[in-house]
């Protein structure tokens, strides 16, 4: 294996690590908390509910 290949693999690994950290930071931004909370409650929503009816927010989400 040539040294160039080792450097390319190292750079690729760093790029993937930076992308992972970027997505992780993006997901933990406070402005996404309410949307992720709604999405987390979506599987528990009543199937008989009328379309367009919003999922009620929790007390913790309203305080933020």
PDB file of N, CA, C and O in Angstrom:
ATOM      1  N   UNK A   1       0.848  -1.172   0.000  1.00  0.00           N
ATOM      2  CA  UNK A   1       0.000   0.000   0.000  1.00  0.00           C
ATOM      3  C   UNK A   1       0.899   1.243   0.000  1.00  0.00           C
ATOM      4  O   UNK A   1       1.886   1.305   0.733  1.00  0.00           O
ATOM      5  N   UNK A   2       0.547   2.219  -0.823  1.00  0.00           N
ATOM      6  CA  UNK A   2       1.370   3.418  -0.928  1.00  0.00           C
ATOM      7  C   UNK A   2       1.014   4.421   0.173  1.00  0.00           C
ATOM      8  O   UNK A   2      -0.094   4.385   0.707  1.00  0.00           O
ATOM      9  N   UNK A   3       1.945   5.311   0.513  1.00  0.00           N
ATOM     10  CA  UNK A   3       1.664   6.335   1.527  1.00  0.00           C
ATOM     11  C   UNK A   3       0.530   7.284   1.121  1.00  0.00           C
ATOM     12  O   UNK A   3      -0.180   7.810   1.977  1.00  0.00           O
ATOM     13  N   UNK A   4       0.369   7.496  -0.168  1.00  0.00           N
ATOM     14  CA  UNK A   4      -0.697   8.392  -0.640  1.00  0.00           C
ATOM     15  C   UNK A   4      -2.061   7.803  -0.270  1.00  0.00           C
ATOM     16  O   UNK A   4      -2.960   8.527   0.158  1.00  0.00           O
ATOM     17  N   UNK A   5      -2.206   6.492  -0.436  1.00  0.00           N
ATOM     18  CA  UNK A   5      -3.474   5.845  -0.099  1.00  0.00           C
ATOM     19  C   UNK A   5      -3.785   6.026   1.394  1.00  0.00           C
ATOM     20  O   UNK A   5      -4.934   6.278   1.757  1.00  0.00           O
ATOM     21  N   UNK A   6      -2.796   5.903   2.239  1.00  0.00           N
ATOM     22  CA  UNK A   6      -2.985   6.088   3.668  1.00  0.00           C
ATOM     23  C   UNK A   6      -3.430   7.504   4.004  1.00  0.00           C
ATOM     24  O   UNK A   6      -4.275   7.700   4.878  1.00  0.00           O
ATOM     25  N   UNK A   7      -2.869   8.487   3.318  1.00  0.00           N
ATOM     26  CA  UNK A   7      -3.273   9.880   3.539  1.00  0.00           C
ATOM     27  C   UNK A   7      -4.707  10.129   3.069  1.00  0.00           C
ATOM     28  O   UNK A   7      -5.467  10.837   3.730  1.00  0.00           O
ATOM     29  N   UNK A   8      -5.070   9.549   1.935  1.00  0.00           N
ATOM     30  CA  UNK A   8      -6.431   9.716   1.440  1.00  0.00           C
ATOM     31  C   UNK A   8      -7.444   9.089   2.402  1.00  0.00           C
ATOM     32  O   UNK A   8      -8.500   9.667   2.661  1.00  0.00           O
ATOM     33  N   UNK A   9      -7.126   7.928   2.920  1.00  0.00           N
ATOM     34  CA  UNK A   9      -8.017   7.281   3.873  1.00  0.00           C
ATOM     35  C   UNK A   9      -8.131   8.131   5.133  1.00  0.00           C
ATOM     36  O   UNK A   9      -9.222   8.254   5.690  1.00  0.00           O
ATOM     37  N   UNK A  10      -7.043   8.714   5.590  1.00  0.00           N
ATOM     38  CA  UNK A  10      -7.067   9.576   6.766  1.00  0.00           C
ATOM     39  C   UNK A  10      -7.918  10.810   6.550  1.00  0.00           C
ATOM     40  O   UNK A  10      -8.696  11.188   7.426  1.00  0.00           O
ATOM     41  N   UNK A  11      -7.780  11.446   5.391  1.00  0.00           N
ATOM     42  CA  UNK A  11      -8.581  12.639   5.074  1.00  0.00           C
ATOM     43  C   UNK A  11     -10.053  12.272   4.976  1.00  0.00           C
ATOM     44  O   UNK A  11     -10.911  13.007   5.464  1.00  0.00           O
ATOM     45  N   UNK A  12     -10.350  11.147   4.352  1.00  0.00           N
ATOM     46  CA  UNK A  12     -11.737  10.692   4.235  1.00  0.00           C
ATOM     47  C   UNK A  12     -12.338  10.431   5.619  1.00  0.00           C
ATOM     48  O   UNK A  12     -13.487  10.788   5.878  1.00  0.00           O
ATOM     49  N   UNK A  13     -11.568   9.817   6.491  1.00  0.00           N
ATOM     50  CA  UNK A  13     -12.036   9.555   7.856  1.00  0.00           C
ATOM     51  C   UNK A  13     -12.323  10.861   8.592  1.00  0.00           C
ATOM     52  O   UNK A  13     -13.336  10.971   9.283  1.00  0.00           O
ATOM     53  N   UNK A  14     -11.450  11.838   8.452  1.00  0.00           N
ATOM     54  CA  UNK A  14     -11.677  13.138   9.086  1.00  0.00           C
ATOM     55  C   UNK A  14     -12.918  13.834   8.540  1.00  0.00           C
ATOM     56  O   UNK A  14     -13.660  14.460   9.296  1.00  0.00           O
ATOM     57  N   UNK A  15     -13.147  13.731   7.241  1.00  0.00           N
ATOM     58  CA  UNK A  15     -14.339  14.336   6.646  1.00  0.00           C
ATOM     59  C   UNK A  15     -15.611  13.675   7.165  1.00  0.00           C
ATOM     60  O   UNK A  15     -16.592  14.355   7.467  1.00  0.00           O
ATOM     61  N   UNK A  16     -15.594  12.350   7.268  1.00  0.00           N
ATOM     62  CA  UNK A  16     -16.761  11.649   7.800  1.00  0.00           C
ATOM     63  C   UNK A  16     -16.997  12.002   9.265  1.00  0.00           C
ATOM     64  O   UNK A  16     -18.143  12.155   9.687  1.00  0.00           O
ATOM     65  N   UNK A  17     -15.930  12.134  10.040  1.00  0.00           N
ATOM     66  CA  UNK A  17     -16.064  12.500  11.439  1.00  0.00           C
ATOM     67  C   UNK A  17     -16.624  13.915  11.572  1.00  0.00           C
ATOM     68  O   UNK A  17     -17.481  14.167  12.419  1.00  0.00           O
ATOM     69  N   UNK A  18     -16.146  14.830  10.744  1.00  0.00           N
ATOM     70  CA  UNK A  18     -16.651  16.211  10.780  1.00  0.00           C
ATOM     71  C   UNK A  18     -18.133  16.251  10.382  1.00  0.00           C
ATOM     72  O   UNK A  18     -18.908  17.007  10.969  1.00  0.00           O
ATOM     73  N   UNK A  19     -18.529  15.445   9.391  1.00  0.00           N
ATOM     74  CA  UNK A  19     -19.936  15.396   8.983  1.00  0.00           C
ATOM     75  C   UNK A  19     -20.801  14.838  10.112  1.00  0.00           C
ATOM     76  O   UNK A  19     -21.889  15.353  10.371  1.00  0.00           O
ATOM     77  N   UNK A  20     -20.332  13.806  10.775  1.00  0.00           N
ATOM     78  CA  UNK A  20     -21.084  13.229  11.887  1.00  0.00           C
ATOM     79  C   UNK A  20     -21.270  14.247  13.008  1.00  0.00           C
ATOM     80  O   UNK A  20     -22.372  14.401  13.533  1.00  0.00           O
ATOM     81  N   UNK A  21     -20.199  14.939  13.372  1.00  0.00           N
ATOM     82  CA  UNK A  21     -20.285  15.938  14.434  1.00  0.00           C
ATOM     83  C   UNK A  21     -21.201  17.085  14.008  1.00  0.00           C
ATOM     84  O   UNK A  21     -21.950  17.610  14.832  1.00  0.00           O
ATOM     85  N   UNK A  22     -21.154  17.477  12.749  1.00  0.00           N
ATOM     86  CA  UNK A  22     -22.030  18.535  12.244  1.00  0.00           C
ATOM     87  C   UNK A  22     -23.495  18.155  12.331  1.00  0.00           C
ATOM     88  O   UNK A  22     -24.320  18.971  12.742  1.00  0.00           O
ATOM     89  N   UNK A  23     -23.835  16.935  11.953  1.00  0.00           N
ATOM     90  CA  UNK A  23     -25.223  16.473  12.036  1.00  0.00           C
ATOM     91  C   UNK A  23     -25.651  16.370  13.498  1.00  0.00           C
ATOM     92  O   UNK A  23     -26.783  16.717  13.837  1.00  0.00           O
ATOM     93  N   UNK A  24     -24.764  15.901  14.355  1.00  0.00           N
ATOM     94  CA  UNK A  24     -25.070  15.777  15.781  1.00  0.00           C
ATOM     95  C   UNK A  24     -25.367  17.153  16.392  1.00  0.00           C
ATOM     96  O   UNK A  24     -26.328  17.305  17.147  1.00  0.00           O
ATOM     97  N   UNK A  25     -24.546  18.144  16.065  1.00  0.00           N
ATOM     98  CA  UNK A  25     -24.767  19.503  16.587  1.00  0.00           C
ATOM     99  C   UNK A  25     -26.069  20.064  16.040  1.00  0.00           C
ATOM    100  O   UNK A  25     -26.832  20.684  16.780  1.00  0.00           O
ATOM    101  N   UNK A  26     -26.334  19.857  14.754  1.00  0.00           N
ATOM    102  CA  UNK A  26     -27.562  20.353  14.139  1.00  0.00           C
ATOM    103  C   UNK A  26     -28.793  19.757  14.833  1.00  0.00           C
ATOM    104  O   UNK A  26     -29.763  20.469  15.093  1.00  0.00           O
ATOM    105  N   UNK A  27     -28.755  18.460  15.130  1.00  0.00           N
ATOM    106  CA  UNK A  27     -29.896  17.794  15.754  1.00  0.00           C
ATOM    107  C   UNK A  27     -30.143  18.293  17.174  1.00  0.00           C
ATOM    108  O   UNK A  27     -31.283  18.262  17.638  1.00  0.00           O
ATOM    109  N   UNK A  28     -29.113  18.750  17.871  1.00  0.00           N
ATOM    110  CA  UNK A  28     -29.261  19.190  19.247  1.00  0.00           C
ATOM    111  C   UNK A  28     -29.493  20.693  19.382  1.00  0.00           C
ATOM    112  O   UNK A  28     -29.519  21.202  20.503  1.00  0.00           O
ATOM    113  N   UNK A  29     -29.662  21.414  18.284  1.00  0.00           N
ATOM    114  CA  UNK A  29     -29.956  22.842  18.372  1.00  0.00           C
ATOM    115  C   UNK A  29     -31.318  23.041  19.027  1.00  0.00           C
ATOM    116  O   UNK A  29     -32.257  22.302  18.732  1.00  0.00           O
ATOM    117  N   UNK A  30     -31.438  24.019  19.904  1.00  0.00           N
ATOM    118  CA  UNK A  30     -32.704  24.223  20.629  1.00  0.00           C
ATOM    119  C   UNK A  30     -33.910  24.470  19.728  1.00  0.00           C
ATOM    120  O   UNK A  30     -35.029  24.118  20.102  1.00  0.00           O
ATOM    121  N   UNK A  31     -33.717  25.058  18.570  1.00  0.00           N
ATOM    122  CA  UNK A  31     -34.868  25.365  17.714  1.00  0.00           C
ATOM    123  C   UNK A  31     -35.512  24.109  17.125  1.00  0.00           C
ATOM    124  O   UNK A  31     -36.628  24.181  16.609  1.00  0.00           O
ATOM    125  N   UNK A  32     -34.835  22.962  17.192  1.00  0.00           N
ATOM    126  CA  UNK A  32     -35.392  21.720  16.667  1.00  0.00           C
ATOM    127  C   UNK A  32     -36.146  20.916  17.722  1.00  0.00           C
ATOM    128  O   UNK A  32     -36.787  19.918  17.391  1.00  0.00           O
ATOM    129  N   UNK A  33     -36.082  21.329  18.971  1.00  0.00           N
ATOM    130  CA  UNK A  33     -36.665  20.562  20.072  1.00  0.00           C
ATOM    131  C   UNK A  33     -38.175  20.363  19.893  1.00  0.00           C
ATOM    132  O   UNK A  33     -38.673  19.253  20.079  1.00  0.00           O
ATOM    133  N   UNK A  34     -38.897  21.406  19.540  1.00  0.00           N
ATOM    134  CA  UNK A  34     -40.350  21.302  19.409  1.00  0.00           C
ATOM    135  C   UNK A  34     -40.727  20.377  18.247  1.00  0.00           C
ATOM    136  O   UNK A  34     -41.620  19.542  18.391  1.00  0.00           O
ATOM    137  N   UNK A  35     -40.065  20.514  17.113  1.00  0.00           N
ATOM    138  CA  UNK A  35     -40.379  19.660  15.965  1.00  0.00           C
ATOM    139  C   UNK A  35     -40.056  18.203  16.266  1.00  0.00           C
ATOM    140  O   UNK A  35     -40.836  17.317  15.916  1.00  0.00           O
ATOM    141  N   UNK A  36     -38.936  17.941  16.901  1.00  0.00           N
ATOM    142  CA  UNK A  36     -38.570  16.563  17.227  1.00  0.00           C
ATOM    143  C   UNK A  36     -39.519  15.997  18.279  1.00  0.00           C
ATOM    144  O   UNK A  36     -39.799  14.798  18.274  1.00  0.00           O
ATOM    145  N   UNK A  37     -40.015  16.838  19.175  1.00  0.00           N
ATOM    146  CA  UNK A  37     -40.993  16.382  20.156  1.00  0.00           C
ATOM    147  C   UNK A  37     -42.290  15.941  19.487  1.00  0.00           C
ATOM    148  O   UNK A  37     -42.856  14.905  19.836  1.00  0.00           O
ATOM    149  N   UNK A  38     -42.755  16.730  18.525  1.00  0.00           N
ATOM    150  CA  UNK A  38     -43.963  16.343  17.767  1.00  0.00           C
ATOM    151  C   UNK A  38     -43.731  15.048  17.009  1.00  0.00           C
ATOM    152  O   UNK A  38     -44.596  14.173  16.998  1.00  0.00           O
ATOM    153  N   UNK A  39     -42.572  14.916  16.376  1.00  0.00           N
ATOM    154  CA  UNK A  39     -42.276  13.705  15.618  1.00  0.00           C
ATOM    155  C   UNK A  39     -42.145  12.486  16.527  1.00  0.00           C
ATOM    156  O   UNK A  39     -42.492  11.377  16.121  1.00  0.00           O
ATOM    157  N   UNK A  40     -41.654  12.675  17.741  1.00  0.00           N
ATOM    158  CA  UNK A  40     -41.508  11.556  18.673  1.00  0.00           C
ATOM    159  C   UNK A  40     -42.872  11.039  19.127  1.00  0.00           C
ATOM    160  O   UNK A  40     -43.022   9.846  19.387  1.00  0.00           O
ATOM    161  N   UNK A  41     -43.875  11.930  19.227  1.00  0.00           N
ATOM    162  CA  UNK A  41     -45.204  11.511  19.648  1.00  0.00           C
ATOM    163  C   UNK A  41     -46.059  11.002  18.494  1.00  0.00           C
ATOM    164  O   UNK A  41     -47.153  10.490  18.732  1.00  0.00           O
ATOM    165  N   UNK A  42     -45.603  11.124  17.274  1.00  0.00           N
ATOM    166  CA  UNK A  42     -46.381  10.745  16.100  1.00  0.00           C
ATOM    167  C   UNK A  42     -46.801   9.272  16.106  1.00  0.00           C
ATOM    168  O   UNK A  42     -47.955   8.994  15.778  1.00  0.00           O
ATOM    169  N   UNK A  43     -45.944   8.319  16.458  1.00  0.00           N
ATOM    170  CA  UNK A  43     -46.396   6.916  16.449  1.00  0.00           C
ATOM    171  C   UNK A  43     -47.499   6.636  17.464  1.00  0.00           C
ATOM    172  O   UNK A  43     -48.237   5.664  17.306  1.00  0.00           O
ATOM    173  N   UNK A  44     -47.628   7.447  18.483  1.00  0.00           N
ATOM    174  CA  UNK A  44     -48.637   7.220  19.516  1.00  0.00           C
ATOM    175  C   UNK A  44     -49.933   7.976  19.246  1.00  0.00           C
ATOM    176  O   UNK A  44     -50.869   7.920  20.043  1.00  0.00           O
ATOM    177  N   UNK A  45     -49.982   8.678  18.127  1.00  0.00           N
ATOM    178  CA  UNK A  45     -51.171   9.451  17.788  1.00  0.00           C
ATOM    179  C   UNK A  45     -52.313   8.502  17.428  1.00  0.00           C
ATOM    180  O   UNK A  45     -52.086   7.454  16.824  1.00  0.00           O
ATOM    181  N   UNK A  46     -53.514   8.865  17.793  1.00  0.00           N
ATOM    182  CA  UNK A  46     -54.695   8.062  17.513  1.00  0.00           C
ATOM    183  C   UNK A  46     -54.940   8.036  16.007  1.00  0.00           C
ATOM    184  O   UNK A  46     -54.982   9.078  15.353  1.00  0.00           O
ATOM    185  N   UNK A  47     -55.099   6.838  15.473  1.00  0.00           N
ATOM    186  CA  UNK A  47     -55.339   6.715  14.029  1.00  0.00           C
ATOM    187  C   UNK A  47     -56.719   7.246  13.643  1.00  0.00           C
ATOM    188  O   UNK A  47     -56.936   7.602  12.485  1.00  0.00           O
ATOM    189  N   UNK A  48     -57.641   7.305  14.580  1.00  0.00           N
ATOM    190  CA  UNK A  48     -58.984   7.777  14.278  1.00  0.00           C
ATOM    191  C   UNK A  48     -59.106   9.291  14.314  1.00  0.00           C
ATOM    192  O   UNK A  48     -60.183   9.831  14.061  1.00  0.00           O
ATOM    193  N   UNK A  49     -58.026   9.977  14.624  1.00  0.00           N
ATOM    194  CA  UNK A  49     -58.076  11.441  14.699  1.00  0.00           C
ATOM    195  C   UNK A  49     -58.283  12.031  13.301  1.00  0.00           C
ATOM    196  O   UNK A  49     -57.869  11.461  12.292  1.00  0.00           O
ATOM    197  N   UNK A  50     -58.923  13.167  13.283  1.00  0.00           N
ATOM    198  CA  UNK A  50     -59.162  13.838  12.007  1.00  0.00           C
ATOM    199  C   UNK A  50     -57.849  14.366  11.433  1.00  0.00           C
ATOM    200  O   UNK A  50     -56.988  14.806  12.196  1.00  0.00           O
ATOM    201  N   UNK A  51     -57.671  14.334  10.120  1.00  0.00           N
ATOM    202  CA  UNK A  51     -56.458  14.905   9.521  1.00  0.00           C
ATOM    203  C   UNK A  51     -56.380  16.395   9.802  1.00  0.00           C
ATOM    204  O   UNK A  51     -57.395  17.092   9.807  1.00  0.00           O
ATOM    205  N   UNK A  52     -55.193  16.867  10.031  1.00  0.00           N
ATOM    206  CA  UNK A  52     -54.979  18.285  10.279  1.00  0.00           C
ATOM    207  C   UNK A  52     -55.059  18.659  11.740  1.00  0.00           C
ATOM    208  O   UNK A  52     -54.755  19.795  12.105  1.00  0.00           O
ATOM    209  N   UNK A  53     -55.463  17.726  12.587  1.00  0.00           N
ATOM    210  CA  UNK A  53     -55.517  18.005  14.022  1.00  0.00           C
ATOM    211  C   UNK A  53     -54.108  17.889  14.560  1.00  0.00           C
ATOM    212  O   UNK A  53     -53.450  16.865  14.377  1.00  0.00           O
ATOM    213  N   UNK A  54     -53.649  18.922  15.215  1.00  0.00           N
ATOM    214  CA  UNK A  54     -52.271  18.923  15.697  1.00  0.00           C
ATOM    215  C   UNK A  54     -52.152  18.092  16.963  1.00  0.00           C
ATOM    216  O   UNK A  54     -53.113  17.914  17.711  1.00  0.00           O
ATOM    217  N   UNK A  55     -50.939  17.588  17.180  1.00  0.00           N
ATOM    218  CA  UNK A  55     -50.640  16.814  18.375  1.00  0.00           C
ATOM    219  C   UNK A  55     -50.401  17.812  19.503  1.00  0.00           C
ATOM    220  O   UNK A  55     -49.607  18.738  19.336  1.00  0.00           O
ATOM    221  N   UNK A  56     -51.062  17.649  20.637  1.00  0.00           N
ATOM    222  CA  UNK A  56     -50.848  18.616  21.721  1.00  0.00           C
ATOM    223  C   UNK A  56     -49.417  18.550  22.242  1.00  0.00           C
ATOM    224  O   UNK A  56     -48.816  17.478  22.305  1.00  0.00           O
ATOM    225  N   UNK A  57     -48.891  19.687  22.607  1.00  0.00           N
ATOM    226  CA  UNK A  57     -47.534  19.736  23.134  1.00  0.00           C
ATOM    227  C   UNK A  57     -47.547  19.406  24.611  1.00  0.00           C
ATOM    228  O   UNK A  57     -48.567  19.555  25.284  1.00  0.00           O
ATOM    229  N   UNK A  58     -46.424  18.964  25.103  1.00  0.00           N
ATOM    230  CA  UNK A  58     -46.309  18.638  26.525  1.00  0.00           C
ATOM    231  C   UNK A  58     -46.013  19.900  27.313  1.00  0.00           C
ATOM    232  O   UNK A  58     -45.641  20.924  26.739  1.00  0.00           O
ATOM    233  N   UNK A  59     -46.177  19.829  28.619  1.00  0.00           N
ATOM    234  CA  UNK A  59     -45.897  20.980  29.472  1.00  0.00           C
ATOM    235  C   UNK A  59     -44.441  21.393  29.372  1.00  0.00           C
ATOM    236  O   UNK A  59     -44.130  22.584  29.375  1.00  0.00           O
ATOM    237  N   UNK A  60     -43.540  20.413  29.284  1.00  0.00           N
ATOM    238  CA  UNK A  60     -42.116  20.719  29.216  1.00  0.00           C
ATOM    239  C   UNK A  60     -41.783  21.503  27.956  1.00  0.00           C
ATOM    240  O   UNK A  60     -40.944  22.403  27.987  1.00  0.00           O
ATOM    241  N   UNK A  61     -42.442  21.164  26.836  1.00  0.00           N
ATOM    242  CA  UNK A  61     -42.171  21.878  25.591  1.00  0.00           C
ATOM    243  C   UNK A  61     -42.712  23.304  25.626  1.00  0.00           C
ATOM    244  O   UNK A  61     -42.119  24.208  25.037  1.00  0.00           O
ATOM    245  N   UNK A  62     -43.829  23.508  26.308  1.00  0.00           N
ATOM    246  CA  UNK A  62     -44.421  24.843  26.365  1.00  0.00           C
ATOM    247  C   UNK A  62     -43.591  25.784  27.222  1.00  0.00           C
ATOM    248  O   UNK A  62     -43.579  26.993  26.988  1.00  0.00           O
ATOM    249  N   UNK A  63     -42.903  25.239  28.209  1.00  0.00           N
ATOM    250  CA  UNK A  63     -42.065  26.073  29.095  1.00  0.00           C
ATOM    251  C   UNK A  63     -40.794  26.540  28.401  1.00  0.00           C
ATOM    252  O   UNK A  63     -40.182  27.516  28.835  1.00  0.00           O
ATOM    253  N   UNK A  64     -40.386  25.866  27.339  1.00  0.00           N
ATOM    254  CA  UNK A  64     -39.106  26.212  26.684  1.00  0.00           C
ATOM    255  C   UNK A  64     -39.295  27.288  25.678  1.00  0.00           C
ATOM    256  O   UNK A  64     -38.334  27.706  25.032  1.00  0.00           O
TER     257      UNK A  64
END
